[in-house]
């Protein structure tokens, strides 16, 4: 089953790379990144899940990936392109290296998911709820930060400026902080089960 999940991620990102290079478009890059997690979690959940813990985990991954994927697709459609790829879009080796790195990062981040969906879990303890709570907090922070930055960027008066209001006044990159908190929460839930079972 783990092999199927890995092959799914590899295939999806290979198709994404081909589409990106042939069409010279960034519109699907971030969507494929986030939906790789959703597809992988759905595959593992439908084949191996056996408990309420698995259901919560799948729900969190689905919520995170759907929110991120749809937001990023909307953002690139409004902005027209993703400036990060301007210098590599026409060079298949450079854009291919990006897609390879993206695929590897998805697989590394997903290692706990592949492990935990393969475990028979009969109870949820306080530490697991703490991990899930941290993941939810990270998701909320990430969502608010993305909304604040997008609204800031849409204002023509802010062209060339860096946002320094809202969460961005407290932390330089709250969107990344939210991402880190989310995956730390997932890892806490995973790590405690890995030790306990």
Order of alpha helices (4+ residues) and beta strands (2+ residues): alpha-alpha-alpha-alpha-alpha-alpha-alpha
